[in-house]
């Protein structure tokens, strides 16, 4: 069972790499068969015949090794690389993301705003909705709503802000969240709620 939020392990070229591993295994078996055949043939020759072709009995394995052709990457190496790319690396990337997410969650809202993030962005990043964080740009209307909400809240005195549970230092964050919420809310949400 994978940790929650971890993407499913999939790789577009995985089948090609498995086929390559099978092909490498077959090529390795063929090479081993050719080498065994060369060793078998040379082993049947007597010393004089081996001397005629310039091979000593102790050189038979080396001659057979060269005669069988170059050794290719083994299927085990290919499968190991495939396992690393499809399983190990995604798991490690998931845990690195989780660790970075925990570190970012420890920052206060002001520091997050300084680096251009909100708590909502952190939630989206941790739940695999990163493309929304990266591509979502506030519209002109959203920025106008944010400025208007901030102006309205700044116009209130400290007592009124305390009555509604707002600290003056959080006004910009609240205005940003209000604008973001308004941006994602359907235009007829108020009418639908009144009709029900």
C-alpha positions as a Markdown table, in Angstrom:
| # | Residue | x | y | z |
|---|---|---|---|---|
| 1 | Unk | 0.0 | 0.0 | 0.0 |
| 2 | Unk | 1.4 | 3.4 | -1.0 |
| 3 | Unk | 1.4 | 6.4 | 1.3 |
| 4 | Unk | -1.6 | 8.7 | 0.8 |
| 5 | Unk | -1.1 | 11.4 | -1.7 |
| 6 | Unk | 1.6 | 9.5 | -3.5 |
| 7 | Unk | 1.1 | 9.3 | -7.3 |
| 8 | Unk | 0.5 | 5.9 | -8.9 |
| 9 | Unk | 3.6 | 4.4 | -10.2 |
| 10 | Unk | 3.5 | 4.6 | -14.0 |
| 11 | Unk | 6.0 | 5.1 | -16.7 |
| 12 | Unk | 5.3 | 5.5 | -20.4 |
| 13 | Unk | 8.4 | 3.6 | -21.5 |
| 14 | Unk | 8.1 | 0.9 | -18.8 |
| 15 | Unk | 7.1 | -1.9 | -21.3 |
| 16 | Unk | 9.8 | -0.9 | -23.7 |
| 17 | Unk | 12.3 | -1.2 | -20.9 |
| 18 | Unk | 10.9 | -4.6 | -19.8 |
| 19 | Unk | 11.2 | -5.8 | -23.4 |
| 20 | Unk | 14.8 | -4.5 | -23.6 |
| 21 | Unk | 15.5 | -6.5 | -20.4 |
| 22 | Unk | 14.0 | -9.7 | -21.9 |
| 23 | Unk | 16.0 | -9.0 | -25.1 |
| 24 | Unk | 19.2 | -8.5 | -23.2 |
| 25 | Unk | 18.6 | -11.7 | -21.2 |
| 26 | Unk | 18.0 | -13.7 | -24.4 |
| 27 | Unk | 21.1 | -12.2 | -26.0 |
| 28 | Unk | 23.1 | -13.1 | -22.9 |
| 29 | Unk | 21.8 | -16.7 | -23.1 |
| 30 | Unk | 22.8 | -16.9 | -26.8 |
| 31 | Unk | 26.2 | -15.5 | -26.1 |
| 32 | Unk | 26.7 | -18.0 | -23.3 |
| 33 | Unk | 25.7 | -20.8 | -25.7 |
| 34 | Unk | 28.1 | -19.6 | -28.3 |
| 35 | Unk | 30.9 | -19.4 | -25.7 |
| 36 | Unk | 30.1 | -22.9 | -24.5 |
| 37 | Unk | 30.2 | -24.2 | -28.0 |
| 38 | Unk | 33.6 | -22.7 | -28.7 |
| 39 | Unk | 35.0 | -24.0 | -25.4 |
| 40 | Unk | 33.6 | -27.5 | -26.3 |
| 41 | Unk | 35.1 | -27.5 | -29.8 |
| 42 | Unk | 38.5 | -26.2 | -28.7 |
| 43 | Unk | 38.6 | -28.7 | -25.8 |
| 44 | Unk | 38.3 | -31.6 | -28.2 |
| 45 | Unk | 41.4 | -30.6 | -30.1 |
| 46 | Unk | 44.7 | -32.1 | -29.1 |
| 47 | Unk | 47.8 | -30.0 | -28.2 |
| 48 | Unk | 49.3 | -30.1 | -31.7 |
| 49 | Unk | 46.1 | -28.9 | -33.4 |
| 50 | Unk | 45.7 | -26.1 | -30.7 |
| 51 | Unk | 49.4 | -25.1 | -31.4 |
| 52 | Unk | 48.6 | -25.0 | -35.1 |
| 53 | Unk | 45.9 | -22.3 | -34.5 |
| 54 | Unk | 48.1 | -20.5 | -31.9 |
| 55 | Unk | 46.1 | -21.4 | -28.8 |
| 56 | Unk | 47.2 | -23.1 | -25.7 |
| 57 | Unk | 44.9 | -25.1 | -23.5 |
| 58 | Unk | 44.9 | -22.4 | -20.8 |
| 59 | Unk | 43.8 | -19.8 | -23.3 |
| 60 | Unk | 40.7 | -21.6 | -24.4 |
| 61 | Unk | 38.3 | -19.7 | -22.1 |
| 62 | Unk | 39.8 | -16.3 | -23.1 |
| 63 | Unk | 39.5 | -17.2 | -26.8 |
| 64 | Unk | 35.9 | -18.4 | -26.3 |
| 65 | Unk | 35.1 | -15.2 | -24.4 |
| 66 | Unk | 36.4 | -13.0 | -27.3 |
| 67 | Unk | 34.8 | -15.3 | -29.9 |
| 68 | Unk | 31.3 | -15.1 | -28.3 |
| 69 | Unk | 31.2 | -11.3 | -29.0 |
| 70 | Unk | 31.0 | -8.3 | -26.7 |
| 71 | Unk | 29.2 | -8.6 | -23.4 |
| 72 | Unk | 26.1 | -6.4 | -23.2 |
| 73 | Unk | 24.4 | -4.9 | -20.2 |
| 74 | Unk | 22.7 | -7.7 | -18.4 |
| 75 | Unk | 19.0 | -8.0 | -18.0 |
| 76 | Unk | 19.5 | -7.8 | -14.2 |
| 77 | Unk | 21.1 | -4.3 | -14.6 |
| 78 | Unk | 18.3 | -3.2 | -16.9 |
| 79 | Unk | 15.6 | -4.5 | -14.5 |
| 80 | Unk | 17.4 | -2.9 | -11.6 |
| 81 | Unk | 17.4 | 0.5 | -13.3 |
| 82 | Unk | 13.8 | 0.0 | -14.2 |
| 83 | Unk | 12.9 | -0.8 | -10.6 |
| 84 | Unk | 14.8 | 2.3 | -9.4 |
| 85 | Unk | 13.1 | 4.6 | -11.9 |
| 86 | Unk | 9.6 | 3.3 | -11.4 |
| 87 | Unk | 9.5 | 2.4 | -7.7 |
| 88 | Unk | 12.4 | 3.8 | -5.7 |
| 89 | Unk | 12.7 | 7.2 | -7.2 |
| 90 | Unk | 8.9 | 8.0 | -7.0 |
| 91 | Unk | 8.9 | 6.9 | -3.3 |
| 92 | Unk | 11.9 | 9.0 | -2.5 |
| 93 | Unk | 10.4 | 12.0 | -4.3 |
| 94 | Unk | 7.2 | 11.6 | -2.4 |
| 95 | Unk | 9.0 | 11.6 | 0.9 |
| 96 | Unk | 11.1 | 14.6 | -0.2 |
| 97 | Unk | 7.9 | 16.5 | -1.1 |
| 98 | Unk | 6.3 | 15.6 | 2.2 |
| 99 | Unk | 9.4 | 16.8 | 4.1 |
| 100 | Unk | 9.4 | 20.1 | 2.2 |
| 101 | Unk | 5.7 | 20.5 | 2.8 |
| 102 | Unk | 6.2 | 20.0 | 6.5 |
| 103 | Unk | 8.9 | 22.6 | 6.5 |
| 104 | Unk | 6.8 | 25.1 | 4.6 |
| 105 | Unk | 3.8 | 24.5 | 6.9 |
| 106 | Unk | 6.0 | 25.5 | 9.9 |
| 107 | Unk | 6.5 | 29.0 | 8.3 |
| 108 | Unk | 4.1 | 31.8 | 9.4 |
| 109 | Unk | 1.7 | 33.3 | 6.9 |
| 110 | Unk | 3.8 | 36.4 | 6.4 |
| 111 | Unk | 6.9 | 34.4 | 5.4 |
| 112 | Unk | 4.8 | 32.3 | 3.1 |
| 113 | Unk | 3.4 | 35.5 | 1.5 |
| 114 | Unk | 7.0 | 36.7 | 1.0 |
| 115 | Unk | 7.8 | 33.7 | -1.1 |
| 116 | Unk | 4.5 | 33.9 | -3.0 |
| 117 | Unk | 2.6 | 31.1 | -1.4 |
| 118 | Unk | -0.5 | 30.7 | 0.7 |
| 119 | Unk | -1.6 | 27.9 | 3.0 |
| 120 | Unk | -4.1 | 26.9 | 0.3 |
| 121 | Unk | -1.1 | 26.5 | -2.1 |
| 122 | Unk | 0.6 | 24.2 | 0.3 |
| 123 | Unk | -2.5 | 22.1 | 0.7 |
| 124 | Unk | -2.7 | 21.8 | -3.1 |
| 125 | Unk | 1.0 | 20.9 | -3.4 |
| 126 | Unk | 0.7 | 18.2 | -0.8 |
| 127 | Unk | -2.5 | 16.7 | -2.3 |
| 128 | Unk | -1.0 | 16.5 | -5.8 |
| 129 | Unk | -2.8 | 19.5 | -7.3 |
| 130 | Unk | 0.4 | 21.4 | -8.0 |
| 131 | Unk | -0.6 | 22.3 | -11.5 |
| 132 | Unk | -3.4 | 24.5 | -10.1 |
| 133 | Unk | -0.9 | 26.3 | -7.9 |
| 134 | Unk | 1.5 | 26.9 | -10.8 |
| 135 | Unk | -1.0 | 27.9 | -13.4 |
| 136 | Unk | -3.7 | 29.6 | -11.4 |
| 137 | Unk | -3.2 | 33.4 | -11.7 |
| 138 | Unk | -5.6 | 35.8 | -10.0 |
| 139 | Unk | -7.8 | 37.6 | -12.4 |
| 140 | Unk | -8.1 | 41.4 | -12.5 |
| 141 | Unk | -11.5 | 41.1 | -10.8 |
| 142 | Unk | -9.9 | 38.9 | -8.1 |
| 143 | Unk | -7.1 | 41.4 | -7.4 |
| 144 | Unk | -9.7 | 44.2 | -7.3 |
| 145 | Unk | -11.7 | 42.2 | -4.8 |
| 146 | Unk | -8.6 | 41.7 | -2.7 |
| 147 | Unk | -7.7 | 45.4 | -2.7 |
| 148 | Unk | -11.3 | 46.3 | -1.8 |
| 149 | Unk | -11.5 | 43.8 | 1.0 |
| 150 | Unk | -8.2 | 45.0 | 2.4 |
| 151 | Unk | -9.3 | 48.7 | 2.2 |
| 152 | Unk | -12.5 | 47.9 | 4.0 |
| 153 | Unk | -10.8 | 45.9 | 6.8 |
| 154 | Unk | -8.1 | 48.6 | 7.2 |
| 155 | Unk | -10.8 | 51.2 | 7.6 |
| 156 | Unk | -12.1 | 49.4 | 10.7 |
| 157 | Unk | -10.6 | 50.4 | 14.1 |
| 158 | Unk | -8.8 | 47.9 | 16.3 |
| 159 | Unk | -11.8 | 47.3 | 18.5 |
| 160 | Unk | -14.1 | 46.4 | 15.6 |
| 161 | Unk | -11.4 | 44.1 | 14.2 |
| 162 | Unk | -11.1 | 42.4 | 17.6 |
| 163 | Unk | -14.9 | 42.0 | 17.6 |
| 164 | Unk | -14.8 | 40.0 | 14.4 |
| 165 | Unk | -11.6 | 38.1 | 15.5 |
| 166 | Unk | -9.2 | 39.7 | 13.1 |
| 167 | Unk | -5.7 | 41.0 | 13.9 |
| 168 | Unk | -4.5 | 44.0 | 11.8 |
| 169 | Unk | -1.4 | 42.1 | 10.8 |
| 170 | Unk | -3.5 | 39.4 | 9.1 |
| 171 | Unk | -5.7 | 41.7 | 7.0 |
| 172 | Unk | -3.7 | 41.1 | 3.8 |
| 173 | Unk | -3.9 | 37.3 | 4.2 |
| 174 | Unk | -7.7 | 37.5 | 4.9 |
| 175 | Unk | -8.3 | 39.7 | 1.9 |
| 176 | Unk | -6.3 | 37.3 | -0.3 |
| 177 | Unk | -8.3 | 34.3 | 1.0 |
| 178 | Unk | -11.6 | 36.1 | 0.5 |
| 179 | Unk | -10.6 | 37.0 | -3.1 |
| 180 | Unk | -9.5 | 33.5 | -3.8 |
| 181 | Unk | -12.7 | 32.0 | -2.4 |
| 182 | Unk | -14.8 | 34.5 | -4.4 |
| 183 | Unk | -12.9 | 33.5 | -7.6 |
| 184 | Unk | -13.7 | 29.8 | -7.2 |
| 185 | Unk | -17.3 | 30.3 | -6.2 |
| 186 | Unk | -20.0 | 30.0 | -8.8 |
| 187 | Unk | -21.6 | 33.3 | -9.8 |
| 188 | Unk | -25.1 | 32.1 | -8.9 |
| 189 | Unk | -24.2 | 30.5 | -5.5 |
| 190 | Unk | -26.2 | 33.1 | -3.5 |
| 191 | Unk | -29.3 | 32.6 | -5.6 |
| 192 | Unk | -29.0 | 28.8 | -5.3 |
| 193 | Unk | -28.7 | 29.0 | -1.5 |
| 194 | Unk | -31.8 | 31.3 | -1.3 |
| 195 | Unk | -33.8 | 29.1 | -3.6 |
| 196 | Unk | -33.2 | 26.1 | -1.4 |
